[in-house]
Amino acid sequence: RREALKPMPLDEIIRESIRQFPNTTISYGGTQAVVLADSLVRQVFINLIGNSAKFSGIHAVISIDVKDAGEMVEVTVTDNGPGIDDELKPVVFDRFKKGKSTKSGKGLGLFIVRSLVESYGGSIRAGDAVPGRSGTGASIHFTLKKAA
């Protein structure tokens, strides 16, 4: 059984997640948003930052951006890695769907991320760091419900 969703300050969650990657360049400007989630929401950020760091390598530059989107907040995690192939974007969150890279894992990480985001009432999609230009880095966009 999962714990109930409760109001959680997003800034604290993001900063805690960033601290797990002390050797990675991560830019993040802060947010006042409070979202409805549970303690597993940290795994969403740790997984996405971890993927960005892994695929971008030693010169990884990751940015985390939080925007107000009405009843939701939109979070974008962008990196300067090789990006996600266009044909993989729609299926990259599917169970056991792995990239062609030797760095691809078991194909569960992004599936778990999507499952968590959807269990919080949000949605997730993959894009390019520079829209329409595959190979410029990856950009993962997801939404979380604001706490009332």
N, C-alpha and C positions, 0 to 999 in steps of 0.2 A: 504493500500500500504506500502510495506517495503522500507526502505531507501536503497540507492545504496551501493554496497560494496566499501570499500575504504581501503587503506593501514593502518594497525593498529599495533603498537609495542606490540608484544605478552607479553614481560616481564612486562610491565605496567599493562596489563589486568590480568595476573596471580597474580602479587603481590597485586593488588586491591582486587581480589577474596579471596586470603589467609587472608587478613585483616578482612574479614567478619567472620572468625572463630578463634578468639583470644585464645580460650581455647583448641585448637586442635594442636597436634604436626604435623607440615607439613614441609617436607624437599623439597627444591627447589633450584637448583643451578644457575638459571638465564639463559637468552637467548638473543641473538641479533636479533632474527627472527622478520620480519615484515610480517604480513599475510593479506590476503584480507578477510574482514569481515565487519560486522556492529556492532552497539552498543549492540545488543543482544548476541554477542559472550561471554560476561561476564556471561550470564545465563548458558552457557555450563559448565564453570568452577565452578560456584557457585552450580549448581545442582550436578555435579560429586563429588565435595569436600563434599557437604552436605550429599549425599548418603553414601560416605565412612565414614564420621564422625558418622552418625546415626547407620549404621550397625556394625561399629567397636566398638562403645561404648566408655566408659570413658578412655580406654587405647589405643585409636586410634592412629596409626602412619601412616601418609599418605605421599607418595612421588609423586612429579610431575617431569616428565622428558621430555625434548624436544630434539628431534634428527633431524638433517638435513636428508631429504629424497629426494634429487634432487629438483624438482619443488614444492615439498610439505615439510611440517614439520610434524613429527609424535610426538604427545603428548601422554604420558602414565600417567594415574593416578592410583596408586597402593595403596592398604591398607592392614591392617593386620586383617581384619574382617573374618567372616565365609566363604566368597567367594560366587560364584554364581554356583548353580548346573549345571552340564554339559547339562542337557536337557533344561535348561532355557537360556543358553548362546545365542543360535541362535534367540530366540524370546523375550529376555529381553527388546529390544528397540521397540517392537510392542505396539500399543495403547492398553491400559487397560490390558496388560499382567502383572500380579503381582506375586511376590514371595509368598512363603508360610509363611514367617515370619510375626509376628504381627506388625513389623516395616514397612512393605511394605505400600506404599501410594496408591494413586488413579490410578497408572499405567500410568500417563501422563508425569512425569518428564523425563524419559529416552526416551520416544517417541518424546518429544519436543527437547531434546538434539540431537537425530538422525536427526530430521527434519532440525534443524539449521545447523548442520555439513554438511548435504547433500546439503543444499541450498548454502553453501559456496564452493561446489565442492569437498568436502572431503568424507571420509567414516569412519565408526566406528565399533568396534567389542569388545566383552567381552572375557576376558581370566582369567587365574589364576595368582596370585602373583608369585607363583613358577610354571612355565609352566608344564602342565600335572598333577599337584597335586591340585585337587579341595579341598577346605577346608583350603587352606593356605592364603586366602585373595583374593580379586578381583583385576583385572587389566583391566582398560578400555583404549583401544588404539584408537586414532582417528587422522585423517590427516586434515590439513588446507593448502590451497594454499598459497605459498609465493607471496608477492607483488613484481612486477617486479622492 
